[in-house]
Amino acid sequence: MKENGKLKLLWLHSMRAYLRLALFFYYKKIECHYEQPLPSNQPTLFLGNHQNGLMDPLLIATKKGQFSYFLTRASVFQKQWVSTFLKSLLMLPVYRVRDGWDSLSNNRAIFKTCSALLYKNNAIVLFPEGNHNIKRQVRPLSKGFTRIIAETLSEHPDIKINLVPVGFNYEQAEAFADHVVLNFGTPLSVKPYEKPDSHASVLRLKKDVYNALTKLTTHIEGEDYDTVLNKLNDLNADFLNPKAVNQCAASDFKDCEIKSEKKQNPIKAIAKMGLCTALFLPYLVWKLILEPKIKEPEFIATFRFATVISLVPLFMIVMAAFLWLNFGIAYGLLYLASVLVLDLIAVKL
């Protein structure tokens, strides 16, 4: 049993290290801001807004020291090999109404599992909006996370659960070489909610988490969403600074911090063209096969990143081996070095 635990830990560390490396080469910059130090080895629920498909959980998974369990929509667990792989990464299926009313009863077992995990001082990441949307706003929260809290407190009345709101802020979520900021808010305690299973307590808990999230990410409220967003874009608002952007919109665009206009860097553009040429086969698979099939913009970054971590390394190894066997090892190494340099210029510059 101990040997299995060591192997599982080795697998998790290896996967996180690989994903960290891939995210480094994929994003221009990833920043994390903390209002308070994150709880360590304590029962904790990380509650984030959900804008960008699988990228949201990947970012939080690679930027936290403690391994966390993730509640993930059940529909992606349908194939057995996919289910086995996701569960090996500490992902747990959670069922929604769209999965069928009958399937909702399966959540009881998941909530009990979450309760047991929290009792053992684990951390769980979930997205209480219950769905994802690339819009720059916090949507109404579902009550799933309040049920986990109620289940845990009913089994362990003295447990102290930390609720950490997490705001995701993308400069342009669907773009390649994007810049992202994760804002970890002040942990909320469940202590003020004496009866978390009562309707009043559920509403108050959802409201407090919702209000915390609206301060940690850009939140454009109301029916005139498109009009407000267009004005913010025209002002070149800095969406990596949600406090300033929210203040700008609240002041009717009178109190706004404007960031300087970015100029197109010709070196960066040339490097990007060179990178696409050096990785021509994965690039063509992405542009001609995968990207045209994506219907929701929230999944563009997810499938592009999936291409980056799967096809790109394989293609690089094959190309390097081909050059090595036909022209010598120096050519194979030169190819690998050239791809890495081109990526760093195209992404980081």
C-alpha positions as CSV (number, residue, x, y, z in Angstrom):
1,M,0.0,0.0,0.0
2,K,2.8,2.4,0.9
3,E,4.5,1.6,-2.4
4,N,1.3,2.4,-4.3
5,G,1.1,5.7,-2.4
6,K,4.7,6.6,-3.4
7,L,4.0,5.8,-7.0
8,K,0.8,7.9,-7.0
9,L,2.8,10.8,-5.5
10,L,5.5,10.4,-8.1
11,W,2.9,10.4,-10.8
12,L,1.3,13.6,-9.5
13,H,4.6,15.4,-9.1
14,S,5.7,14.3,-12.6
15,M,2.4,15.5,-14.2
16,R,2.5,18.8,-12.4
17,A,6.1,19.4,-13.4
18,Y,5.3,18.7,-17.0
19,L,2.2,20.9,-17.0
20,R,4.2,23.7,-15.3
21,L,6.8,23.5,-18.1
22,A,4.2,23.5,-20.8
23,L,2.3,26.4,-19.3
24,F,5.6,28.4,-19.1
25,F,6.0,28.0,-22.8
26,Y,2.3,28.6,-23.5
27,Y,1.6,31.8,-21.5
28,K,3.4,35.1,-21.7
29,K,3.1,35.5,-18.0
30,I,1.2,33.9,-15.1
31,E,0.9,35.9,-12.0
32,C,-0.6,35.0,-8.6
33,H,-1.7,37.6,-6.0
34,Y,-2.6,36.7,-2.5
35,E,-4.6,38.8,-0.1
36,Q,-3.5,36.4,2.7
37,P,-1.2,33.4,2.8
38,L,-3.0,30.3,1.6
39,P,-4.0,27.8,4.2
40,S,-1.7,24.7,4.3
41,N,-2.8,21.2,5.3
42,Q,-6.2,22.5,6.4
43,P,-9.6,21.6,5.1
44,T,-10.0,24.1,2.2
45,L,-12.4,24.8,-0.6
46,F,-11.0,26.9,-3.5
47,L,-14.0,28.6,-5.2
48,G,-13.1,30.2,-8.6
49,N,-15.0,31.9,-11.4
50,H,-14.9,29.8,-14.5
51,Q,-14.1,31.5,-17.9
52,N,-11.6,29.4,-19.8
53,G,-12.4,25.6,-19.9
54,L,-9.7,23.3,-18.6
55,M,-7.2,26.1,-18.4
56,D,-8.7,27.4,-15.1
57,P,-8.2,24.2,-13.1
58,L,-4.8,23.6,-14.7
59,L,-3.5,27.0,-13.7
60,I,-4.7,26.6,-10.1
61,A,-3.3,23.1,-9.9
62,T,0.2,24.1,-10.9
63,K,0.3,27.3,-8.9
64,K,-0.5,25.8,-5.5
65,G,1.9,23.9,-3.3
66,Q,-0.6,21.4,-1.9
67,F,-2.2,18.9,-4.3
68,S,-5.9,19.4,-4.6
69,Y,-8.9,17.4,-5.6
70,F,-11.0,18.8,-8.4
71,L,-14.8,18.5,-9.0
72,T,-15.2,18.1,-12.8
73,R,-18.3,17.7,-14.9
74,A,-19.3,14.1,-15.1
75,S,-19.8,14.1,-18.9
76,V,-16.0,13.9,-19.5
77,F,-15.7,10.7,-17.5
78,Q,-17.8,8.6,-19.9
79,K,-15.0,6.6,-21.5
80,Q,-13.3,4.2,-19.1
81,W,-9.7,5.1,-20.0
82,V,-10.5,8.8,-19.7
83,S,-12.2,8.3,-16.4
84,T,-9.2,6.3,-15.1
85,F,-6.7,9.0,-16.2
86,L,-8.7,11.9,-14.8
87,K,-9.2,10.1,-11.4
88,S,-5.4,9.5,-11.3
89,L,-5.1,13.3,-11.4
90,L,-7.4,13.7,-8.4
91,M,-10.5,14.7,-10.4
92,L,-13.9,13.7,-9.2
93,P,-17.1,13.6,-11.4
94,V,-19.9,15.9,-10.4
95,Y,-23.4,15.6,-12.0
96,R,-25.5,18.5,-13.3
97,V,-29.1,18.8,-14.4
98,R,-28.1,18.6,-18.1
99,D,-26.6,15.1,-17.3
100,G,-30.2,13.9,-16.5
101,W,-32.3,14.2,-13.3
102,D,-31.6,10.6,-12.4
103,S,-27.9,11.1,-12.4
104,L,-28.1,13.9,-9.7
105,S,-28.5,11.2,-7.0
106,N,-24.9,10.2,-7.8
107,N,-23.7,13.5,-6.3
108,R,-24.6,12.2,-2.8
109,A,-21.6,9.8,-2.9
110,I,-19.4,12.5,-4.3
111,F,-20.4,14.9,-1.5
112,K,-19.6,12.3,1.1
113,T,-16.2,11.7,-0.5
114,C,-15.5,15.4,-0.4
115,S,-16.6,15.5,3.3
116,A,-14.1,12.7,4.0
117,L,-11.3,14.5,2.1
118,L,-11.9,17.7,4.0
119,Y,-11.9,15.9,7.3
120,K,-8.4,14.6,6.3
121,N,-7.2,18.2,5.7
122,N,-7.3,18.0,1.9
123,A,-8.1,20.9,-0.5
124,I,-10.8,20.7,-3.1
125,V,-11.1,23.0,-6.1
126,L,-14.5,23.7,-7.6
127,F,-16.2,26.3,-9.8
128,P,-19.5,27.2,-8.1
129,E,-21.0,28.9,-11.2
130,G,-21.6,25.4,-12.4
131,N,-20.6,26.1,-16.0
132,H,-18.1,28.1,-17.9
133,N,-18.4,31.3,-20.0
134,I,-15.8,33.5,-21.5
135,K,-17.8,36.7,-20.5
136,R,-16.1,39.0,-18.0
137,Q,-18.7,38.6,-15.3
138,V,-19.5,36.3,-12.3
139,R,-22.6,34.3,-13.0
140,P,-25.1,33.2,-10.3
141,L,-23.6,30.4,-8.1
142,S,-25.1,27.0,-7.8
143,K,-25.6,25.5,-4.3
144,G,-23.4,22.4,-4.8
145,F,-20.5,23.8,-2.7
146,T,-23.0,24.6,0.1
147,R,-24.1,21.0,0.1
148,I,-20.5,19.8,0.5
149,I,-20.1,22.2,3.5
150,A,-23.4,21.0,5.0
151,E,-22.5,17.4,4.6
152,T,-19.1,17.9,6.2
153,L,-20.4,19.8,9.2
154,S,-23.1,17.3,9.8
155,E,-20.5,14.6,10.0
156,H,-17.8,16.7,11.7
157,P,-19.4,19.6,13.6
158,D,-16.2,21.0,14.9
159,I,-14.3,21.1,11.6
160,K,-13.0,24.5,10.4
161,I,-13.3,24.8,6.7
162,N,-11.5,27.6,4.8
163,L,-13.3,29.0,1.7
164,V,-10.8,30.7,-0.6
165,P,-12.4,32.7,-3.5
166,V,-10.2,32.7,-6.6
167,G,-10.6,35.3,-9.4
168,F,-9.2,34.4,-12.9
169,N,-8.2,37.3,-15.0
170,Y,-7.2,36.8,-18.6
171,E,-6.0,39.5,-20.9
172,Q,-7.6,37.7,-23.8
173,A,-8.6,34.2,-22.8
174,E,-8.8,32.6,-26.2
175,A,-5.5,34.1,-27.5
176,F,-2.1,32.4,-27.8
177,A,0.6,33.8,-25.6
178,D,-1.9,35.3,-23.2
179,H,-1.2,36.9,-19.9
180,V,-3.2,35.7,-16.8
181,V,-3.5,36.8,-13.2
182,L,-5.0,34.6,-10.4
183,N,-6.2,36.6,-7.4
184,F,-6.6,34.5,-4.3
185,G,-8.9,36.3,-1.9
186,T,-9.1,36.4,1.9
187,P,-10.3,33.0,3.2
188,L,-13.9,33.0,4.4
189,S,-14.8,30.9,7.4
190,V,-17.9,28.7,7.6
191,K,-18.3,29.5,11.3
192,P,-20.8,32.4,10.7
193,Y,-23.2,30.1,8.9
194,E,-24.6,28.2,11.9
195,K,-27.0,26.1,9.8
196,P,-25.4,25.7,6.3
197,D,-28.2,23.4,5.2
198,S,-31.0,26.0,5.9
199,H,-32.3,28.1,3.0
200,A,-31.3,31.4,4.6
201,S,-27.7,30.3,5.3
202,V,-27.3,28.9,1.8
203,L,-28.4,32.2,0.3
204,R,-26.1,34.2,2.6
205,L,-23.1,31.9,1.9
206,K,-23.7,32.0,-1.9
207,K,-24.0,35.8,-1.7
208,D,-20.8,36.3,0.3
209,V,-18.8,34.1,-2.1
210,Y,-20.3,35.8,-5.1
211,N,-19.5,39.3,-3.7
212,A,-15.9,38.2,-3.0
213,L,-15.5,36.8,-6.6
214,T,-16.8,40.1,-8.1
215,K,-13.9,41.9,-6.4
216,L,-11.3,39.5,-7.6
217,T,-12.2,39.5,-11.3
218,T,-13.7,41.9,-13.8
219,H,-17.5,41.8,-13.3
220,I,-19.7,43.6,-15.9
221,E,-23.3,43.4,-14.6
222,G,-26.5,44.2,-16.3
223,E,-28.2,43.8,-19.7
224,D,-25.8,46.3,-21.4
225,Y,-22.8,44.0,-21.0
226,D,-21.7,44.3,-24.7
227,T,-21.9,48.1,-24.5
228,V,-19.8,48.3,-21.3
229,L,-17.3,45.8,-22.6
230,N,-16.9,47.7,-25.9
231,K,-16.3,51.0,-24.0
232,L,-13.7,49.3,-21.8
233,N,-12.0,47.8,-24.9
234,D,-12.0,51.3,-26.5
235,L,-10.3,52.7,-23.4
236,N,-7.8,49.9,-23.5
237,A,-8.7,48.9,-20.0
238,D,-6.3,46.6,-18.1
239,F,-8.3,43.5,-17.5
240,L,-5.5,42.1,-15.4
241,N,-6.4,44.7,-12.8
242,P,-10.0,44.0,-12.0
243,K,-10.2,46.5,-9.2
244,A,-9.4,49.3,-11.6
245,V,-11.7,48.0,-14.4
246,N,-14.6,47.6,-12.1
247,Q,-14.1,51.1,-10.7
248,C,-13.9,52.5,-14.2
249,A,-17.3,50.9,-15.2
250,A,-18.9,51.9,-11.8
251,S,-17.9,55.5,-12.4
252,D,-19.5,55.6,-15.8
253,F,-16.0,55.6,-17.3
254,K,-14.9,58.8,-15.6
255,D,-12.4,57.2,-13.2
256,C,-10.4,55.0,-15.4
257,E,-6.8,53.8,-15.5
258,I,-5.7,53.4,-19.1
259,K,-2.7,51.2,-20.0
260,S,-0.4,52.2,-22.8
261,E,-1.3,50.8,-26.3
262,K,0.8,47.8,-27.3
263,K,2.7,48.1,-30.6
264,Q,3.2,45.1,-32.8
265,N,6.7,43.8,-32.4
266,P,8.1,42.7,-35.8
267,I,10.6,40.3,-34.1
268,K,7.8,38.6,-32.2
269,A,5.8,38.3,-35.4
270,I,8.7,36.8,-37.3
271,A,9.4,34.3,-34.4
272,K,5.8,33.2,-34.4
273,M,5.9,32.5,-38.1
274,G,9.2,30.6,-37.7
275,L,7.7,28.6,-34.8
276,C,4.6,27.6,-36.9
277,T,7.0,26.6,-39.7
278,A,9.2,24.5,-37.4
279,L,6.1,22.8,-36.0
280,F,4.2,22.7,-39.3
281,L,2.4,19.4,-38.7
282,P,0.9,20.1,-35.3
283,Y,0.1,23.6,-36.5
284,L,-1.8,22.2,-39.5
285,V,-3.6,19.7,-37.4
286,W,-4.7,22.5,-35.1
287,K,-5.7,25.0,-37.7
288,L,-7.3,22.7,-40.3
289,I,-8.8,19.9,-38.1
290,L,-9.2,20.9,-34.4
291,E,-9.9,24.6,-34.3
292,P,-12.7,24.6,-36.9
293,K,-14.6,22.1,-34.8
294,I,-14.7,24.2,-31.7
295,K,-18.1,25.8,-31.2
296,E,-17.5,27.5,-27.8
297,P,-14.7,30.1,-27.4
298,E,-14.2,28.9,-23.9
299,F,-12.6,25.7,-25.3
300,I,-10.2,27.3,-27.8
301,A,-7.3,27.6,-25.3
302,T,-8.1,24.2,-23.8
303,F,-7.8,22.3,-27.2
304,R,-4.8,24.4,-28.3
305,F,-3.0,23.6,-25.1
306,A,-3.9,19.9,-25.5
307,T,-2.2,20.1,-28.9
308,V,0.8,21.7,-27.3
309,I,1.3,19.1,-24.6
310,S,0.7,16.1,-26.9
311,L,1.5,16.5,-30.6
312,V,4.2,19.2,-30.3
313,P,6.7,17.2,-28.1
314,L,6.1,14.0,-30.2
315,F,6.7,15.9,-33.4
316,M,9.8,17.6,-32.1
317,I,11.3,14.2,-31.0
318,V,10.5,12.7,-34.4
319,M,12.0,15.6,-36.3
320,A,15.1,15.7,-34.1
321,A,15.6,12.0,-34.6
322,F,15.2,12.3,-38.4
323,L,17.8,15.1,-38.6
324,W,20.2,13.2,-36.2
325,L,20.0,10.0,-38.2
326,N,20.4,11.6,-41.6
327,F,22.6,14.6,-41.0
328,G,24.2,14.1,-37.6
329,I,23.4,14.8,-33.9
330,A,24.3,18.5,-34.2
331,Y,21.4,19.1,-36.6
332,G,18.9,17.3,-34.3
333,L,20.0,19.4,-31.3
334,L,20.0,22.6,-33.4
335,Y,16.4,21.9,-34.4
336,L,15.3,21.4,-30.7
337,A,17.2,24.5,-29.6
338,S,15.7,26.6,-32.4
339,V,12.1,25.6,-31.6
340,L,12.7,26.5,-27.9
341,V,14.2,29.9,-28.8
342,L,11.5,30.8,-31.3
343,D,8.8,29.9,-28.7
344,L,10.4,32.0,-26.0
345,I,10.6,35.0,-28.4
346,A,7.1,34.5,-29.8
347,V,5.5,34.0,-26.3
348,K,7.6,36.0,-23.9
349,L,8.6,39.1,-25.9
